[in-house]
Amino acid sequence: MKTRIKELRARDHLTQQQLADKVNVRRETIVFLEKGKYNPSLKLAYEISQVFALSIEEVFQLGFD
């Protein structure tokens, strides 16, 4: 799964730890999400999208190509 988390964090001046704290996960979870090595639960995807005031679809993209 592709994400825009790294780009959005930079836009909002958030560290991985700050984002992790906002959504109650470990920093490593954010690292794995950014690298596309972890697919979030719907709840986590929703919480992350809320932090950036975007829809889930604007933050996460299924990589079928």
C-alpha positions as CSV (number, residue, x, y, z in Angstrom):
1,M,0.0,0.0,0.0
2,K,1.3,3.4,-0.9
3,T,0.9,6.3,1.4
4,R,1.5,10.0,1.5
5,I,2.3,10.0,5.2
6,K,5.9,11.2,4.9
7,E,4.9,14.0,2.6
8,L,2.1,15.1,4.8
9,R,4.2,14.9,7.9
10,A,6.7,17.2,6.3
11,R,3.9,19.6,5.2
12,D,2.7,19.8,8.8
13,H,6.1,19.8,10.4
14,L,5.4,16.5,12.4
15,T,8.0,14.0,13.3
16,Q,7.3,10.3,13.1
17,Q,7.1,10.2,16.9
18,Q,4.6,13.1,17.1
19,L,2.3,11.5,14.6
20,A,2.6,8.2,16.4
21,D,1.7,9.9,19.7
22,K,-1.4,11.5,18.0
23,V,-2.7,8.1,16.8
24,N,-1.5,6.0,19.8
25,V,0.9,3.7,18.0
26,R,4.6,3.2,18.2
27,R,7.0,5.2,16.0
28,E,8.0,2.0,14.3
29,T,4.4,1.6,13.0
30,I,4.7,4.9,11.3
31,V,8.1,3.9,9.8
32,F,6.6,0.7,8.4
33,L,3.6,2.5,7.1
34,E,5.8,5.0,5.3
35,K,7.8,2.2,3.7
36,G,4.7,0.4,2.6
37,K,5.6,-2.6,4.8
38,Y,2.4,-2.5,6.9
39,N,-1.2,-2.2,6.0
40,P,-3.1,-0.2,8.7
41,S,-6.4,-1.2,10.2
42,L,-9.4,0.9,9.0
43,K,-9.4,2.5,12.4
44,L,-5.8,3.5,12.2
45,A,-6.1,4.7,8.6
46,Y,-9.1,6.9,9.7
47,E,-7.2,8.3,12.6
48,I,-4.2,9.2,10.5
49,S,-6.3,10.8,7.8
50,Q,-8.1,12.9,10.5
51,V,-4.7,14.2,11.8
52,F,-4.1,15.6,8.3
53,A,-7.7,16.6,7.7
54,L,-7.9,14.5,4.6
55,S,-9.9,11.5,3.5
56,I,-8.5,8.0,3.8
57,E,-8.2,7.8,0.0
58,E,-6.1,11.0,0.0
59,V,-3.6,9.5,2.4
60,F,-3.5,5.8,1.3
61,Q,-3.5,4.3,-2.1
62,L,-3.8,0.6,-3.0
63,G,-0.8,-0.4,-5.1
64,F,-2.1,-2.6,-7.8
65,D,0.4,-1.6,-10.5
